[in-house]
Amino acid sequence: MSIFIRPHESNNVFCFYEDIDNPNLIKTISYQLDTDGTIKSQWEKTSNLKQLLGAIKSIEAGKAELISEKNWQKLILNK
């Protein structure tokens, strides 16, 4: 399962997902988007539960939004 989170007023989207090879690990891909929605750059790293919970709290505080996988595809495909 993947969770896409986008901070408000940001061109970054963070994708948190469970590592297939090690289900006890959380990984994060950070995407930096151009103004037209194309991916300018990205990085991947091992994450932790504290970072995921921090991102979820940002949504709760109104500082970020949760993006569905379908809307993520629309965003990067500009459709």
Residue frames as a rotation matrix with the C-alpha (Angstrom) as fourth column:
MET 1
0.580 0.814 0.000 0.00
0.814 -0.580 0.000 0.00
0.000 0.000 -1.000 0.00
SER 2
-0.573 -0.741 0.350 1.21
0.750 -0.646 -0.142 3.49
0.332 0.181 0.926 -0.84
ILE 3
0.484 0.636 -0.601 0.30
0.779 -0.626 -0.036 6.81
-0.399 -0.450 -0.799 0.74
PHE 4
-0.281 -0.512 0.812 0.89
0.803 -0.588 -0.093 10.02
0.525 0.626 0.576 -1.21
ILE 5
0.453 0.350 -0.820 1.16
0.782 -0.598 0.177 13.25
-0.428 -0.721 -0.544 0.79
ARG 6
-0.127 -0.444 0.887 1.63
0.768 -0.610 -0.195 16.74
0.627 0.657 0.419 -0.60
PRO 7
-0.401 -0.059 -0.914 2.42
0.747 -0.598 -0.289 19.68
-0.530 -0.799 0.285 1.68
HIS 8
0.713 0.697 0.076 0.36
0.639 -0.603 -0.477 22.77
-0.287 0.389 -0.876 0.85
GLU 9
0.903 -0.320 -0.286 2.13
-0.396 -0.878 -0.268 25.40
-0.166 0.356 -0.920 -1.27
SER 10
-0.064 -0.938 0.341 4.78
-0.499 0.326 0.803 22.86
-0.864 -0.119 -0.489 -2.23
ASN 11
0.371 0.100 -0.923 5.86
-0.907 0.250 -0.338 21.15
0.197 0.963 0.183 -5.43
ASN 12
-0.763 -0.645 -0.040 6.91
-0.607 0.736 -0.301 18.07
0.223 -0.206 -0.953 -3.47
VAL 13
0.539 0.838 -0.089 4.96
-0.741 0.521 0.423 14.85
0.401 -0.162 0.902 -3.07
PHE 14
-0.560 -0.695 0.451 6.03
-0.827 0.501 -0.255 12.17
-0.049 -0.516 -0.855 -0.62
CYS 15
0.398 0.610 -0.685 5.12
-0.606 0.735 0.303 8.55
0.688 0.294 0.663 -1.24
PHE 16
-0.367 -0.421 0.829 5.34
-0.893 0.409 -0.188 6.29
-0.260 -0.809 -0.527 1.81
TYR 17
0.507 0.531 -0.679 5.15
-0.696 0.717 0.041 2.56
0.509 0.452 0.733 1.11
GLU 18
0.653 -0.215 0.726 5.93
-0.448 0.664 0.599 -0.81
-0.611 -0.716 0.337 2.64
ASP 19
-0.296 -0.850 -0.435 9.13
-0.937 0.171 0.303 -2.47
-0.184 0.498 -0.848 1.44
ILE 20
0.596 0.561 -0.574 8.22
-0.708 0.705 -0.047 -5.63
0.379 0.435 0.817 -0.49
ASP 21
0.020 -0.702 -0.712 11.39
-0.073 0.709 -0.701 -7.46
0.997 0.066 -0.038 0.57
ASN 22
-0.811 -0.263 -0.522 11.06
0.496 0.162 -0.853 -6.49
0.309 -0.951 -0.001 4.23
PRO 23
0.022 0.959 0.282 7.47
0.543 -0.248 0.802 -5.78
0.840 0.135 -0.526 5.30
ASN 24
0.432 0.105 -0.896 8.66
0.886 -0.234 0.400 -4.24
-0.168 -0.967 -0.194 8.57
LEU 25
-0.623 -0.708 -0.333 10.37
0.588 -0.704 0.398 -1.36
-0.516 0.052 0.855 6.73
ILE 26
0.670 0.728 -0.150 8.78
0.478 -0.576 -0.663 1.82
-0.569 0.373 -0.733 5.44
LYS 27
-0.488 -0.789 0.373 10.32
0.821 -0.270 0.503 3.52
-0.296 0.552 0.780 2.43
THR 28
0.425 0.565 -0.707 9.77
0.245 -0.824 -0.511 7.01
-0.871 0.044 -0.489 1.09
ILE 29
-0.315 -0.436 0.843 10.07
0.949 -0.174 0.264 8.43
0.032 0.883 0.469 -2.39
SER 30
0.060 0.267 -0.962 10.16
0.289 -0.927 -0.239 12.21
-0.956 -0.263 -0.132 -2.58
TYR 31
-0.026 0.023 0.999 9.12
0.999 -0.025 0.026 13.69
0.025 0.999 -0.022 -5.90
GLN 32
-0.393 -0.065 -0.917 9.88
0.151 -0.989 0.005 17.30
-0.907 -0.136 0.399 -6.81
LEU 33
0.176 0.602 0.779 7.42
0.910 0.203 -0.363 18.43
-0.376 0.773 -0.511 -9.47
ASP 34
-0.923 -0.322 0.212 7.73
0.385 -0.800 0.461 21.17
0.021 0.507 0.862 -12.06
THR 35
-0.668 0.693 -0.271 4.85
-0.450 -0.667 -0.594 23.64
-0.593 -0.275 0.757 -12.40
ASP 36
-0.186 0.606 -0.773 3.37
-0.937 0.128 0.326 21.55
0.297 0.785 0.544 -15.22
GLY 37
0.677 0.516 0.526 3.36
-0.697 0.679 0.231 18.39
-0.238 -0.523 0.819 -13.08
THR 38
0.624 -0.525 -0.578 6.39
-0.095 0.684 -0.724 16.68
0.775 0.507 0.377 -14.59
ILE 39
0.901 -0.358 -0.247 8.81
0.366 0.317 0.875 15.09
-0.235 -0.878 0.416 -12.17
LYS 40
0.715 -0.694 0.079 11.97
-0.578 -0.651 -0.492 17.23
0.393 0.307 -0.867 -11.95
SER 41
-0.471 -0.871 -0.136 13.78
-0.570 0.418 -0.707 15.00
0.673 -0.256 -0.694 -9.49
GLN 42
0.746 0.665 0.036 13.22
-0.457 0.471 0.755 12.25
0.485 -0.579 0.655 -6.98
TRP 43
-0.520 -0.852 0.057 15.00
-0.668 0.365 -0.648 10.36
0.532 -0.375 -0.759 -4.26
GLU 44
0.576 0.651 -0.494 14.23
-0.199 0.698 0.688 7.21
0.793 -0.298 0.532 -2.31
LYS 45
-0.560 -0.761 0.328 15.24
-0.553 0.048 -0.832 6.35
0.617 -0.647 -0.447 1.22
THR 46
-0.356 0.392 -0.849 14.35
0.678 0.733 0.055 4.12
0.644 -0.555 -0.526 4.13
SER 47
-0.215 0.410 0.886 11.92
-0.472 -0.838 0.273 5.90
0.855 -0.360 0.374 6.39
ASN 48
-0.929 -0.023 -0.370 10.40
0.288 0.584 -0.759 5.17
0.234 -0.812 -0.535 9.76
LEU 49
-0.110 0.971 -0.214 7.05
0.937 0.173 0.303 5.21
0.331 -0.168 -0.929 11.48
LYS 50
-0.109 0.011 -0.994 7.81
0.659 -0.748 -0.081 8.53
-0.744 -0.664 0.075 13.19
GLN 51
-0.902 -0.259 -0.346 8.23
-0.076 -0.694 0.716 10.25
-0.425 0.672 0.606 9.80
LEU 52
-0.695 0.714 0.089 5.02
0.424 0.306 0.852 8.71
0.581 0.630 -0.515 8.46
LEU 53
0.059 0.728 -0.683 3.10
0.998 -0.057 0.026 9.77
-0.020 -0.683 -0.730 11.56
GLY 54
-0.461 -0.299 -0.835 4.55
0.349 -0.927 0.139 13.27
-0.816 -0.228 0.532 11.25
ALA 55
-0.992 0.125 -0.003 3.27
-0.041 -0.304 0.952 13.46
0.118 0.944 0.307 7.68
ILE 56
-0.316 0.929 -0.192 -0.16
0.743 0.368 0.560 12.24
0.591 0.034 -0.806 8.79
LYS 57
-0.029 0.258 -0.966 -0.22
0.860 -0.487 -0.155 14.86
-0.510 -0.835 -0.208 11.56
SER 58
-0.870 -0.300 -0.392 0.54
0.057 -0.850 0.524 17.50
-0.490 0.433 0.756 8.92
ILE 59
-0.697 0.707 0.120 -2.62
0.280 0.114 0.953 16.43
0.661 0.698 -0.277 7.10
GLU 60
0.012 0.713 -0.701 -4.58
0.970 0.161 0.180 16.58
0.241 -0.683 -0.690 10.34
ALA 61
-0.229 -0.204 -0.952 -3.23
0.605 -0.796 0.025 20.09
-0.762 -0.570 0.306 11.03
GLY 62
0.792 0.611 0.013 -4.24
0.360 -0.450 -0.817 21.25
-0.493 0.652 -0.576 7.54
LYS 63
0.233 -0.805 -0.545 -0.64
-0.531 -0.575 0.622 21.71
-0.814 0.145 -0.562 6.36
ALA 64
-0.851 -0.483 -0.205 -0.72
-0.454 0.483 0.748 18.90
-0.262 0.730 -0.631 3.77
GLU 65
0.254 0.948 -0.192 -3.16
-0.937 0.191 -0.292 16.86
-0.240 0.254 0.937 1.73
LEU 66
-0.295 -0.201 0.934 -3.57
-0.065 0.980 0.190 13.17
-0.953 -0.005 -0.302 1.13
ILE 67
-0.142 0.179 -0.974 -3.53
-0.970 -0.219 0.101 12.29
-0.195 0.959 0.205 -2.57
SER 68
0.627 0.397 0.670 -5.11
-0.254 0.918 -0.306 9.11
-0.736 0.022 0.676 -3.89
GLU 69
-0.357 -0.779 0.516 -3.07
0.283 0.436 0.854 6.98
-0.890 0.451 0.065 -6.25
LYS 70
0.187 0.530 0.827 -5.57
0.967 0.051 -0.251 7.83
-0.175 0.846 -0.503 -9.02
ASN 71
0.976 0.180 -0.122 -5.13
0.170 -0.981 -0.093 11.58
-0.137 0.070 -0.988 -8.42
TRP 72
0.196 -0.975 -0.106 -1.35
-0.161 -0.139 0.977 11.12
-0.967 -0.175 -0.185 -8.27
GLN 73
-0.323 -0.269 0.907 -1.45
0.755 0.505 0.418 9.54
-0.570 0.820 0.040 -11.72
LYS 74
0.627 0.614 0.479 -3.62
0.776 -0.544 -0.319 12.41
0.064 0.572 -0.818 -13.00
LEU 75
0.823 -0.338 -0.456 -1.21
-0.072 -0.858 0.508 14.94
-0.563 -0.386 -0.731 -11.50
ILE 76
-0.146 -0.989 0.016 1.92
-0.129 0.035 0.991 13.55
-0.981 0.142 -0.133 -13.12
LEU 77
-0.463 0.036 0.885 0.21
0.805 0.435 0.403 12.71
-0.371 0.899 -0.231 -16.38
ASN 78
-0.884 0.116 -0.453 -1.44
-0.153 -0.987 0.046 16.14
-0.442 0.109 0.890 -16.43
LYS 79
-0.729 0.682 -0.054 -4.88
0.209 0.297 0.932 14.68
0.651 0.668 -0.359 -17.15
